[in-house]
């Protein structure tokens, strides 16, 4: 195996070249002569040539990375195509490739690889990748290092592409916050609880129409009483509030928490959609109503990209929704932080006659215990520990059942 040059070797070679130039200059000054001058110019031109070579070779090295479709579902494997092309007249004998690491894993690839490219050579490699977390990431050649033939200089470039990793959609057979015995009752209730909204049309007044709906301007123009036409829209009584703040926890934990919130939101919405129940999801980007008739695709798109952009905490979103839409029959909050303000807002919902469930994502059991004590067991708390699948918690599956 060819020995590769390390940064320390590069520094040592530069020092040796500098000392050689100094020695040649001293020798030329003392002795003179054509041979000494030739040697002096030679020891100067060699490292200068190596420097120019490294710049020119790197400038003519084409690097790229492509992922077909640019979207992959979390946990699925995809193909990443890495391309290298030496467009210079010089051969490249020491090119160091470093692949992006972290949320996307290259299967069967070393952290660092060395390749050589002759002039005009085009090299393409298709590698399988697996995606560990949801979100938007850079993938490909994180670092491409080109060195000269003496190992004294290096130039660094990169070749990456952007990939969006989509959340999984898990079809839960059971939802712990909505027991099976209550599904039919909640579904039928959601069908009949309605809110009247204007459909933008007017009609002629008939006896029995609400006089408060008379459109006076249209009546004056038509010469007869005209009323606004209203239609009944089912009103979502179940409200889901995922914590969509941008201030996620630090480190690797932020990805685990973000995945649990996003995939938990999608799983809950999918459950209510399949059971033809109305669900209102409140995020920093706005509210989305999901039902058997639609709304899920809009929510999934929101969860797939730039979901964590807000600054408001869940209790603020909850209070705003109660002021605008009134109190729903059931509230579900997903968060990684339990604080007094959230508990007070949840208690206010309970006092108004609503059921409240809080799904806490984190390993601090003391927060959950203190929250249960503070709420006097009027609020249902569920905890998702790190390494635990949020789908198992939402489905009420124990650790033993999940392993089986």
C-alpha atoms as one frame of an Amber mdcrd trajectory, in Angstrom:
protein
   0.000   0.000   0.000   1.311   3.392  -0.935   2.330   5.524   2.040   0.206
   8.647   2.255   1.542  12.037   3.174   0.310  13.505   6.443   0.083  17.230
   7.340   3.204  16.809   9.480   5.081  15.380   6.480   3.982  18.368   4.406
   5.319  20.827   6.990   8.568  18.891   7.255   9.017  18.933   3.465   8.458
  22.702   3.405  11.096  23.196   6.086  13.553  21.022   4.191  12.880  22.987
   0.976  13.381  26.297   2.774  16.651  25.119   4.337  17.819  23.840   0.942
  17.144  27.233  -0.654  19.031  29.005   2.171  21.974  26.606   1.824  22.053
  27.071  -1.954  21.984  30.844  -1.527  24.892  30.765   0.965  26.905  28.438
  -1.251  26.296  30.633  -4.289  27.333  33.738  -2.339  30.599  32.218  -1.166
  31.700  30.276  -4.237  29.802  31.730  -7.192  30.105  30.058 -10.542  27.574
  28.782 -13.059  27.058  25.450 -11.285  26.151  27.133  -7.986  23.781  29.553
  -9.672  22.133  26.695 -11.593  21.675  24.731  -8.369  20.255  27.827  -6.640
  17.691  28.453  -9.371  16.827  24.763  -9.477  15.986  24.516  -5.759  13.780
  27.615  -6.131  11.981  26.511  -9.289  11.130  23.008  -8.051   8.899  24.067
  -5.097   7.500  26.940  -7.171   6.525  24.462  -9.874   4.961  22.208  -7.261
   2.939  25.147  -5.940   1.654  26.119  -9.406   0.890  22.467 -10.163  -1.293
  22.082  -7.056  -3.295  25.213  -7.927  -3.737  24.385 -11.602  -4.594  20.740
 -11.005  -7.217  21.529  -8.365  -8.784  24.219 -10.556  -9.281  21.669 -13.341
 -10.619  18.885 -11.124 -14.377  18.479 -11.556 -16.247  17.036  -8.554 -19.979
  16.452  -8.211 -22.513  14.417  -6.298 -26.051  13.497  -7.338 -28.937  11.831
  -5.539 -31.812  10.886  -7.901 -34.935  12.751  -6.839 -33.065  14.505  -3.993
 -35.593  13.051  -1.504 -35.393   9.861   0.545 -37.642   8.498   3.281 -35.879
   8.032   6.598 -34.564   4.492   7.016 -34.674   3.727   3.292 -31.593   3.137
   1.192 -30.815   5.253  -1.834 -28.020   5.634  -4.353 -25.574   8.515  -4.300
 -23.504   9.037  -7.450 -20.063  10.588  -6.907 -18.223  11.868  -9.971 -14.587
  12.929 -10.474 -13.022  14.174 -13.696  -9.478  15.374 -14.254  -9.762  18.083
 -16.918  -6.128  19.181 -16.712  -3.132  17.944 -18.702  -1.417  16.872 -15.492
  -1.982  13.500 -13.820  -3.206  13.568 -10.245  -1.486  10.954  -8.135  -2.538
  11.903  -4.627  -6.204  12.935  -4.329  -7.730  12.471  -0.886 -11.516  12.050
  -0.662 -13.471  12.554   2.562 -17.200  11.786   2.528 -19.838  13.654   4.503
 -20.747  11.880   7.722 -23.441  12.211  10.329 -27.080  11.935   9.317 -26.382
  10.127   6.026 -24.159   7.022   6.059 -22.264   5.750   3.014 -22.470   1.963
   3.015 -19.133   0.204   2.482 -17.098   3.402   2.130 -14.061   4.358   4.173
 -14.027   7.669   5.988 -11.119   8.711   3.781 -10.069   7.308   0.418  -7.145
   8.036  -1.935  -7.423   7.962  -5.722  -5.218   8.742  -8.708  -6.512  10.259
 -11.945  -4.703  10.422 -15.245  -5.208  13.360 -17.591  -8.777  13.396 -18.923
  -9.870  10.447 -16.770 -13.513  10.380 -15.693 -14.441   8.310 -12.670 -17.964
   7.618 -11.423 -19.020   5.637  -8.395 -22.521   4.713  -7.229 -22.741   4.122
  -3.485 -25.618   3.045  -1.307 -26.571   5.477   1.437 -28.840   5.110   4.447
 -30.558   8.021   6.155 -30.637   8.229   9.937 -32.643  11.394  10.594 -35.221
  13.623   8.949 -34.322  17.021   7.587 -32.262  18.780   4.932 -28.577  17.829
   4.714 -25.527  18.123   2.466 -24.230  14.850   1.098 -21.281  13.762  -1.002
 -17.625  14.731  -0.964 -17.165  16.914   2.054 -13.485  17.429   1.308 -11.380
  16.772  -1.804  -7.708  17.397  -1.156  -5.237  17.660  -4.036  -1.480  17.636
  -3.324   1.505  18.271  -5.527   4.086  15.659  -6.562   6.437  16.709  -3.732
   3.778  16.671  -1.022   4.531  20.260  -0.029   1.296  22.033  -0.991  -2.384
  21.167  -1.072  -5.627  22.620  -2.353  -9.043  21.708  -0.998 -12.393  21.650
  -2.780 -15.687  19.779  -2.315 -18.558  18.239  -4.239 -21.861  17.947  -2.400
 -25.540  17.853  -3.159 -28.559  18.640  -1.009 -30.862  15.860   0.109 -34.194
  16.037   1.928 -34.924  13.105   4.212 -38.673  12.692   4.644 -40.380  11.404
   7.796 -41.838   7.912   7.862 -45.610   7.468   7.836 -46.515   4.752  10.329
 -50.084   3.466  10.150 -50.853   2.974  13.828 -53.501   0.380  14.600 -54.071
   1.907  18.012 -53.439   5.359  19.410 -52.893   5.575  23.134 -54.351   9.080
  23.353 -57.518   7.946  21.545 -58.697   4.544  22.867 -60.421   2.261  20.355
 -63.662   2.305  22.324 -63.954   6.062  21.743 -63.130   6.127  18.026 -66.692
   5.741  16.753 -68.062   8.193  19.280 -65.435  10.811  18.400 -65.888  10.271
  14.682 -69.664  10.695  14.838 -69.262  13.696  17.122 -66.849  15.357  14.725
 -69.344  14.970  11.901 -72.056  16.906  13.669 -70.057  19.626  15.389 -69.990
  22.315  12.727 -69.115  25.926  12.197 -71.026  28.117   9.711 -68.777  29.870
   7.212 -69.745  32.123   4.277 -69.311  30.576   0.836 -69.080  33.941  -0.956
 -72.573  33.796  -2.498 -75.888  35.495  -1.748 -79.446  34.332  -2.289 -82.986
  35.708  -2.096 -84.401  35.964   1.380 -86.941  33.301   2.323 -89.001  33.127
   5.496 -86.997  31.436   8.208 -83.605  32.841   7.169 -81.636  34.526   9.922
 -82.188  38.296   9.620 -78.619  38.832  10.785 -77.449  37.400   7.465 -79.222
  40.022   5.328 -76.821  41.616   2.856 -78.091  45.227   2.867 -75.988  46.534
  -0.015 -77.033  43.671  -2.291 -80.648  44.102  -1.190 -80.564  47.795  -2.171
 -79.153  46.957  -5.607 -81.587  44.103  -6.284 -84.644  45.829  -4.861 -85.434
  42.807  -2.674 -84.012  41.250   0.455 -80.851  39.231  -0.151 -79.040  37.136
   2.455 -75.546  35.678   2.672 -75.355  31.993   1.924 -73.566  29.954   4.570
 -72.321  26.384   4.549 -71.573  24.156   7.491 -67.945  23.098   7.955 -67.038
  20.366  10.450 -65.187  21.875  13.364 -62.051  20.110  14.578 -62.436  19.373
  18.281 -59.138  17.469  18.628 -56.127  19.760  18.647 -52.494  18.642  18.234
 -49.752  21.100  19.197 -46.243  19.859  18.321 -43.343  21.904  19.659 -42.059
  23.593  16.486 -39.587  26.012  18.025 -36.279  26.546  16.283 -34.472  26.343
  19.638 -33.957  22.577  19.614 -31.617  20.855  22.097 -27.916  20.905  21.300
 -25.807  18.100  19.866 -26.972  14.751  18.552 -30.040  14.960  20.785 -31.561
  17.638  18.545 -31.945  15.150  15.688 -33.569  12.485  17.893 -35.998  15.038
  19.339 -36.823  16.535  15.925 -37.513  13.085  14.481 -39.790  12.140  17.368
 -41.810  15.371  17.063 -42.144  15.258  13.268 -42.856  11.547  12.902 -45.165
  11.572  15.911 -47.146  14.434  14.383 -47.432  12.616  11.058 -48.466   9.334
  12.728 -51.195  10.987  14.825 -52.545  12.914  11.827 -52.555   9.754   9.710
 -54.475   7.878  12.418 -57.238  10.466  12.600 -57.368  10.762   8.811 -57.865
   7.022   8.384 -60.617   7.037  11.026 -62.339  10.009   9.342 -61.928  12.209
  12.395 -61.104  15.911  12.280 -57.802  17.056  13.735 -56.394  20.579  13.909
 -52.603  20.747  14.000 -51.134  24.021  15.248 -47.518  24.837  14.384 -45.390
  27.955  14.172 -46.178  28.128  10.442 -49.935  28.098  11.058 -52.833  25.705
  11.587 -53.668  22.745   9.344 -56.941  20.819   9.573 -56.629  17.126   8.755
 -59.602  14.911   8.011 -60.546  11.963   5.852 -61.132  14.417   3.027 -57.744
  16.118   2.956 -55.214  18.278   4.718 -52.757  15.443   5.360 -50.589  16.153
   2.302 -50.241  19.780   3.331 -49.211  18.748   6.836 -46.743  16.161   5.551
 -45.118  18.748   3.298 -44.823  21.092   6.269 -43.252  18.357   8.399 -40.819
  17.400   5.636 -39.029  20.711   5.341 -38.364  23.676   7.653 -40.743  22.507
  10.364 -38.792  23.981  13.289 -38.875  27.683  12.471 -40.951  29.272  15.208
 -40.244  31.044  18.468 -43.524  30.515  20.325 -43.778  27.834  22.966 -46.599
  25.266  22.924 -48.513  26.961  25.745 -48.578  30.228  23.761 -49.985  28.463
  20.692 -52.530  26.705  22.893 -53.809  29.927  24.486 -54.009  31.696  21.112
 -56.022  28.838  19.638 -58.422  28.835  22.582 -59.037  32.567  22.143 -59.712
  32.251  18.409 -61.479  28.895  18.113 -62.694  28.187  21.611 -61.806  25.162
  23.684 -61.637  21.832  21.878 -62.637  18.513  23.367 -59.079  17.107  23.400
 -55.595  18.628  23.307 -52.379  16.737  22.565 -49.039  18.472  23.140 -45.668
  17.116  21.979 -42.652  18.819  23.510 -39.128  18.249  24.764 -39.484  20.721
  27.634 -42.023  20.710  30.450 -42.374  24.091  32.170 -44.837  25.805  34.492
 -46.444  27.855  31.728 -47.310  24.716  29.761 -48.795  23.032  32.834 -50.898
  26.118  33.610 -52.220  26.250  30.028 -53.034  22.525  30.107 -54.790  22.919
  33.452 -56.877  25.757  32.009 -57.991  23.431  29.196 -58.918  20.761  31.733
 -60.895  23.314  33.743 -62.773  24.180  30.528 -63.787  20.543  30.155 -61.162
  19.316  27.682 -59.000  16.198  27.870 -55.268  16.949  27.725 -52.384  14.622
  26.902 -48.729  15.646  26.961 -46.062  13.612  25.162 -42.686  14.489  26.659
 -39.589  13.648  24.573 -36.530  13.313  26.786 -34.744  11.211  29.376 -35.364
  13.409  32.436 -37.917  11.384  34.385 -37.977  13.966  37.191 -39.668  16.472
  34.830 -42.478  14.023  34.128 -42.883  13.079  37.794 -43.012  16.714  38.903
 -45.469  17.552  36.113 -47.802  14.728  37.143 -47.717  15.921  40.741 -48.337
  19.538  39.761 -51.321  18.657  37.586 -52.813  16.416  40.277 -53.112  13.618
  37.685 -55.660  15.583  35.642 -53.354  15.507  32.614 -52.153  12.337  30.909
 -48.372  12.244  30.483 -46.398   9.953  28.174 -42.610   9.905  27.868 -40.455
   9.014  24.871 -36.901   8.148  25.948 -33.871   8.445  23.681 -33.479   5.299
  21.635 -37.181   4.561  21.992 -39.406   4.620  18.923 -42.124   7.259  19.182
 -44.456   4.918  17.274 -44.257   2.354  20.074 -45.205   4.957  22.679 -48.091
   6.332  20.619 -49.325   2.817  19.910 -49.120   1.810  23.554 -46.572  -0.926
  22.830 -44.336  -1.904  25.734 -40.585  -2.350  25.381 -40.937  -6.140  25.456
 -43.575  -6.130  22.743 -41.484  -3.810  20.583 -38.428  -6.095  20.843 -40.574
  -9.095  19.953
